[in-house]
Amino acid sequence: GESVGLHLPTLSVQEGDNSIINCAYSNSASDYFIWYKQESGKGPQFIIDIRSNMDKRQGQRVTVLLNKTVKHLSLQIAATQPGDSAVYFCAETGNTGGFKTIFGAGTRLFVKA
Amino acid sequence: NAGVTQTPKFQVLKTGQSMTLQCAQDMNHEYMSWYRQDPGMGLRLIHYSVGAGITDQGEVPNGYNVSRSTTEDFPLRLLSAAPSQTSVYFCASSQRVKEKLFFGSGTQLSVL
């Protein structure tokens, strides 16, 4: 509920600006990456995914960039809207030690009208 | 389609009690998983299953058991509840391994 994300890093942007949310992943063997959006009191919702054979993928108003050299993932949101305010999580899945999807700590995005 | 259904939505337990959190999906998904989410932290994987009859441990499996007797259902059992298990629990499923997860609406559990 409301207590989720109390201590998360926060990104504050003006409505209409572009947002960039970053994520460092831990497992060099991970080959599938996803971004999720979580609104207060709800379960995470899928935004966009990317596999390790790509370095960029675009969706509607969102772009994910993958840099395997430095194990970095980013989510770009174009023309950010108040409805984009939420907590954003990256997640990674690899093959070693089983098919575990591991989530990052999350970033809270706050959009100012 | 209902998607991923979790019951109950809220639960209060006393230390030492046991209970089962229910999770069902109607999408014929192979992969199912349980996460817990604590304030200020991301989701941590408890257990997961790649198909009926197959389960494996996640990041934080201690104190929890799972079974997957059917494709649709993946219950999570708390054997002897502890205050450290106070959290929000999410069940998720995907068509196959390494595909997008669909999440349930969560169970808020308090252990006193």
Interface residues (C-beta under 8 A of the other chain):
Chain A: G1 S3 V4 G5 L6 H7 L8 D31 Y32 I34 Y36 K42 G43 P44 Q45 F46 D49 R51 F89 A91 T93 G98 F99 K100 T101 I102 F103 G104 A105 G106
Chain B: V4 Y31 S33 Y35 Q37 P39 G40 M41 G42 L43 R44 L45 Y48 V50 D56 G58 E59 V88 F90 A92 V97 K98 K100 L101 F102 F103 G104 S105 G106 Q108
